[in-house]
Amino acid sequence: MYNIRSATILDIDAICSLMSESVFELCKDYYTKTELEAYMSNFPKRIHYNELLSDRILIVACVDETIVGFTQYDPSESAVDAIYVLPGHTGKGIGTRMLGYIEDVARSLKKNEINIAASKNAVSFYEKSKYIFQNTSYITCKNGTKFESVKFIKHLDS
């Protein structure tokens, strides 16, 4: 069984490792290695997570003490910035449970919707979670590489 809790600064190394493993394993059939490397270079290094912990909501899903999932929510934009599940733990409801947690947080903050720019491999996950396709766009990475993402929105019930 797994539990969901707020992330702390002590979790940052595990989160960074989880993100890298998840991106390079779960996205490899949808993007080139060059695109994935460029995408990962966009993420803040460890020291910047101190700032994110103050203005974003970061949660982790754990099995015992091992972090197997991570989600980051920006309440100012009502946007899910990141949601990752460790390979080997996908398909077990961890992502769905973390997303539901974030939706409950958004409702408690009186948000009417949640937005997300997802990677191509996550399209079916968001469709199953009742998110509505908006459009396909590109994230320009630090080195100029274009990384295709899929924008979704979900209107929240009270």
C-alpha beads as a LAMMPS data file, in Angstrom:
LAMMPS data file: protein, C-alpha beads

158 atoms
157 bonds

1 atom types
1 bond types

-500.0 500.0 xlo xhi
-500.0 500.0 ylo yhi
-500.0 500.0 zlo zhi

Masses

1 110.0

Atoms # bond

1 1 1 0.000 0.000 0.000
2 1 1 1.148 3.541 -0.633
3 1 1 0.481 6.841 1.060
4 1 1 0.439 10.408 -0.212
5 1 1 2.070 13.223 1.730
6 1 1 3.536 16.667 1.260
7 1 1 7.070 16.682 -0.059
8 1 1 9.888 18.082 2.047
9 1 1 13.358 19.304 1.195
10 1 1 14.637 15.888 2.295
11 1 1 12.723 14.312 -0.619
12 1 1 14.319 16.395 -3.374
13 1 1 17.105 13.975 -4.357
14 1 1 14.611 11.097 -4.611
15 1 1 12.209 13.281 -6.621
16 1 1 14.943 14.298 -9.090
17 1 1 15.973 10.674 -9.547
18 1 1 12.361 9.524 -9.970
19 1 1 11.687 12.217 -12.575
20 1 1 14.736 11.280 -14.620
21 1 1 14.023 7.558 -14.497
22 1 1 10.351 8.110 -15.344
23 1 1 11.023 10.462 -18.267
24 1 1 13.764 8.388 -19.871
25 1 1 11.889 5.087 -19.472
26 1 1 8.226 5.974 -19.968
27 1 1 8.680 8.585 -22.715
28 1 1 11.311 6.807 -24.826
29 1 1 8.757 5.554 -27.379
30 1 1 7.351 9.066 -27.891
31 1 1 10.427 11.315 -28.020
32 1 1 14.032 11.060 -29.121
33 1 1 16.799 10.816 -26.534
34 1 1 17.923 14.321 -27.550
35 1 1 14.428 15.709 -26.908
36 1 1 14.252 13.989 -23.515
37 1 1 17.678 15.282 -22.490
38 1 1 16.708 18.815 -23.546
39 1 1 13.410 18.544 -21.649
40 1 1 15.113 17.370 -18.458
41 1 1 17.600 20.239 -18.662
42 1 1 14.641 22.626 -18.177
43 1 1 13.896 21.394 -14.678
44 1 1 15.282 23.317 -11.746
45 1 1 18.266 21.943 -9.973
46 1 1 18.030 20.859 -6.377
47 1 1 18.630 24.288 -4.860
48 1 1 15.615 25.821 -6.627
49 1 1 13.252 23.360 -4.966
50 1 1 13.505 25.432 -1.790
51 1 1 11.678 28.169 -3.713
52 1 1 9.179 25.744 -5.226
53 1 1 8.310 24.403 -1.795
54 1 1 7.208 27.908 -0.831
55 1 1 4.890 28.686 -3.755
56 1 1 3.948 25.301 -5.233
57 1 1 2.244 22.297 -3.733
58 1 1 4.536 19.289 -4.020
59 1 1 3.322 15.856 -3.009
60 1 1 4.863 12.432 -3.103
61 1 1 3.414 8.934 -3.120
62 1 1 5.379 6.420 -1.054
63 1 1 5.487 2.680 -0.653
64 1 1 6.840 2.282 2.859
65 1 1 9.553 4.972 2.805
66 1 1 10.314 4.760 -0.935
67 1 1 9.022 7.602 -3.115
68 1 1 7.303 6.113 -6.176
69 1 1 5.351 9.158 -7.390
70 1 1 5.613 12.927 -7.469
71 1 1 3.212 15.745 -8.355
72 1 1 3.710 19.499 -8.462
73 1 1 0.787 21.946 -8.543
74 1 1 0.951 25.696 -9.112
75 1 1 -2.060 27.237 -7.351
76 1 1 -1.503 30.678 -8.893
77 1 1 -2.093 29.205 -12.369
78 1 1 -4.197 26.234 -11.227
79 1 1 -1.848 24.057 -13.238
80 1 1 -0.277 20.676 -12.685
81 1 1 3.381 21.355 -13.476
82 1 1 4.511 17.760 -13.088
83 1 1 3.228 14.296 -12.335
84 1 1 5.556 11.308 -12.462
85 1 1 5.343 7.696 -11.372
86 1 1 8.372 5.457 -11.067
87 1 1 8.560 2.809 -13.806
88 1 1 7.392 -0.483 -12.351
89 1 1 4.724 1.298 -10.319
90 1 1 2.619 2.603 -13.211
91 1 1 -0.862 1.221 -13.759
92 1 1 -1.465 0.744 -10.020
93 1 1 -3.556 3.865 -9.417
94 1 1 -0.742 5.972 -7.962
95 1 1 -0.977 8.710 -10.603
96 1 1 -4.768 8.711 -10.370
97 1 1 -4.658 9.052 -6.611
98 1 1 -2.105 11.893 -6.712
99 1 1 -4.130 13.701 -9.370
100 1 1 -7.297 13.304 -7.278
101 1 1 -5.445 14.749 -4.295
102 1 1 -4.433 17.801 -6.353
103 1 1 -7.989 18.207 -7.648
104 1 1 -9.236 18.231 -4.044
105 1 1 -6.607 20.854 -3.157
106 1 1 -7.711 22.985 -6.122
107 1 1 -11.350 22.717 -5.059
108 1 1 -10.426 23.740 -1.505
109 1 1 -8.705 26.800 -3.009
110 1 1 -11.930 27.600 -4.919
111 1 1 -10.374 26.896 -8.322
112 1 1 -12.808 26.144 -11.147
113 1 1 -10.406 24.260 -13.379
114 1 1 -7.009 22.618 -13.633
115 1 1 -4.694 22.956 -16.628
116 1 1 -1.840 20.728 -17.657
117 1 1 0.696 20.499 -20.471
118 1 1 1.368 16.769 -20.631
119 1 1 3.869 14.638 -22.450
120 1 1 2.552 12.551 -25.342
121 1 1 2.826 9.286 -23.403
122 1 1 0.339 10.577 -20.779
123 1 1 -2.549 11.401 -23.140
124 1 1 -4.632 8.305 -22.320
125 1 1 -4.065 8.840 -18.565
126 1 1 -5.552 12.343 -18.687
127 1 1 -8.378 11.296 -20.991
128 1 1 -9.330 8.516 -18.532
129 1 1 -9.197 11.115 -15.758
130 1 1 -11.783 13.200 -17.648
131 1 1 -9.426 15.939 -18.785
132 1 1 -10.398 17.613 -22.063
133 1 1 -7.891 17.974 -24.888
134 1 1 -7.204 21.627 -25.740
135 1 1 -4.340 21.602 -28.222
136 1 1 -0.838 20.449 -28.991
137 1 1 1.955 22.899 -28.367
138 1 1 5.697 22.993 -27.929
139 1 1 7.907 23.774 -24.965
140 1 1 11.112 25.471 -26.026
141 1 1 13.937 23.947 -24.016
142 1 1 16.969 25.890 -22.810
143 1 1 19.038 24.692 -25.782
144 1 1 16.308 25.638 -28.281
145 1 1 14.968 22.095 -28.791
146 1 1 11.199 21.996 -29.263
147 1 1 9.442 19.463 -27.016
148 1 1 5.882 18.578 -28.019
149 1 1 3.288 18.653 -25.261
150 1 1 -0.455 18.163 -25.121
151 1 1 -2.583 20.677 -23.245
152 1 1 -5.582 19.532 -21.233
153 1 1 -8.136 21.197 -18.972
154 1 1 -10.564 19.828 -16.418
155 1 1 -13.476 21.809 -15.080
156 1 1 -13.904 21.033 -11.405
157 1 1 -17.212 20.370 -9.692
158 1 1 -17.643 21.931 -6.272

Bonds

1 1 1 2
2 1 2 3
3 1 3 4
4 1 4 5
5 1 5 6
6 1 6 7
7 1 7 8
8 1 8 9
9 1 9 10
10 1 10 11
11 1 11 12
12 1 12 13
13 1 13 14
14 1 14 15
15 1 15 16
16 1 16 17
17 1 17 18
18 1 18 19
19 1 19 20
20 1 20 21
21 1 21 22
22 1 22 23
23 1 23 24
24 1 24 25
25 1 25 26
26 1 26 27
27 1 27 28
28 1 28 29
29 1 29 30
30 1 30 31
31 1 31 32
32 1 32 33
33 1 33 34
34 1 34 35
35 1 35 36
36 1 36 37
37 1 37 38
38 1 38 39
39 1 39 40
40 1 40 41
41 1 41 42
42 1 42 43
43 1 43 44
44 1 44 45
45 1 45 46
46 1 46 47
47 1 47 48
48 1 48 49
49 1 49 50
50 1 50 51
51 1 51 52
52 1 52 53
53 1 53 54
54 1 54 55
55 1 55 56
56 1 56 57
57 1 57 58
58 1 58 59
59 1 59 60
60 1 60 61
61 1 61 62
62 1 62 63
63 1 63 64
64 1 64 65
65 1 65 66
66 1 66 67
67 1 67 68
68 1 68 69
69 1 69 70
70 1 70 71
71 1 71 72
72 1 72 73
73 1 73 74
74 1 74 75
75 1 75 76
76 1 76 77
77 1 77 78
78 1 78 79
79 1 79 80
80 1 80 81
81 1 81 82
82 1 82 83
83 1 83 84
84 1 84 85
85 1 85 86
86 1 86 87
87 1 87 88
88 1 88 89
89 1 89 90
90 1 90 91
91 1 91 92
92 1 92 93
93 1 93 94
94 1 94 95
95 1 95 96
96 1 96 97
97 1 97 98
98 1 98 99
99 1 99 100
100 1 100 101
101 1 101 102
102 1 102 103
103 1 103 104
104 1 104 105
105 1 105 106
106 1 106 107
107 1 107 108
108 1 108 109
109 1 109 110
110 1 110 111
111 1 111 112
112 1 112 113
113 1 113 114
114 1 114 115
115 1 115 116
116 1 116 117
117 1 117 118
118 1 118 119
119 1 119 120
120 1 120 121
121 1 121 122
122 1 122 123
123 1 123 124
124 1 124 125
125 1 125 126
126 1 126 127
127 1 127 128
128 1 128 129
129 1 129 130
130 1 130 131
131 1 131 132
132 1 132 133
133 1 133 134
134 1 134 135
135 1 135 136
136 1 136 137
137 1 137 138
138 1 138 139
139 1 139 140
140 1 140 141
141 1 141 142
142 1 142 143
143 1 143 144
144 1 144 145
145 1 145 146
146 1 146 147
147 1 147 148
148 1 148 149
149 1 149 150
150 1 150 151
151 1 151 152
152 1 152 153
153 1 153 154
154 1 154 155
155 1 155 156
156 1 156 157
157 1 157 158
